[in-house]
Amino acid sequence: MIDAAEVAERAGALRERLARAGGDRVKVVAVTKGFGPDAVAAAVEAGLADVGENYAQELLAKANELGIAPIDAQQPRWHFIGRLQRNKVRKIAGHVHLWQSVDRPELATEIARWAPDARVLVQVDTAGVGGRGGCPPEEAAGLVDRCREAGLAVAGLMAVGAPGPPEHARPGFRLLASQAADLGLAELSMGMTADIEVAVEEGATMVRIGTALFGPRPH
Ligand SMILES: *Cc1c(COP(=O)(O)O)cnc(C)c1O
């Protein structure tokens, strides 16, 4: 069960944590995977209108339970941040505000088919650990081109930090920032509960936060 007052309190603490790291203008995406629609409602109530989901089915279930219609819904603004199979794109296309995990040309093509002009981030596996999505860094520029050719609006790059102590994430975040600069892309989605400070120091414009807002995930 989600306690909305507690989420609001944690959102305040998170804002302070971001400010201390120099990131008072960084956008927070509230990651609700593993929690129910009450987490989404609590986030929106706490002023966090950007909500991240990892699984298409979960996003749809929550949108249905909350009675949120596709496209025109302003709140929440859904960010898709998980590994995405092509056959799931059509189902969620009407709901997604920002596709953060575009990591291969086939996925870009499919998104463009069901959501022409959609805003996307290209996910890069700058940590080089594999298994969590992202294209190899040397393929990022080519994939950005492919997205644009498909008609998508590429807003920036996204990465998941290397596991382990927060400092382990720094080289990957730095690489992502330098790639975004080279490509002239403004948005840098990097940083989760454990490595927010490092991400902000390396230039994150957007952090994706679950645990620090909602506590440990149920399963
Ligand atoms: C789960 C997840 C997050 C949030 O992780 P926390 O450590 O709970 O803050 C952020 N980004 C992605 C891609 C995730 O899968």
The ligand as an SDF file (V2000), in Angstrom:
LIG
                    3D

 15 15  0  0  0  0  0  0  0  0999 V2000
   13.7760    0.6660  -11.9060 C   0  0  0  0  0  0  0  0  0  0  0  0
   14.4190    1.6810  -12.7540 C   0  0  0  0  0  0  0  0  0  0  0  0
   14.7000    2.9600  -12.2570 C   0  0  0  0  0  0  0  0  0  0  0  0
   14.4670    3.3900  -10.8110 C   0  0  0  0  0  0  0  0  0  0  0  0
   15.3430    2.7140   -9.9520 O   0  0  0  0  0  0  0  0  0  0  0  0
   15.4770    3.0880   -8.4130 P   0  0  0  0  0  0  0  0  0  0  0  0
   16.8080    2.5420   -8.0530 O   0  0  0  0  0  0  0  0  0  0  0  0
   14.3710    2.3750   -7.6940 O   0  0  0  0  0  0  0  0  0  0  0  0
   15.4020    4.5450   -8.2560 O   0  0  0  0  0  0  0  0  0  0  0  0
   15.2540    3.8780  -13.1440 C   0  0  0  0  0  0  0  0  0  0  0  0
   15.5240    3.5610  -14.4350 N   0  0  0  0  0  0  0  0  0  0  0  0
   15.2600    2.3410  -14.9370 C   0  0  0  0  0  0  0  0  0  0  0  0
   15.5820    2.0560  -16.3610 C   0  0  0  0  0  0  0  0  0  0  0  0
   14.7130    1.3570  -14.1130 C   0  0  0  0  0  0  0  0  0  0  0  0
   14.5010    0.1410  -14.6200 O   0  0  0  0  0  0  0  0  0  0  0  0
  1  2  1  0
  2  3  1  0
  2 14  2  0
  3  4  1  0
  3 10  2  0
  4  5  1  0
  5  6  1  0
  6  7  2  0
  6  8  1  0
  6  9  1  0
 10 11  1  0
 11 12  2  0
 12 13  1  0
 12 14  1  0
 14 15  1  0
M  END
$$$$
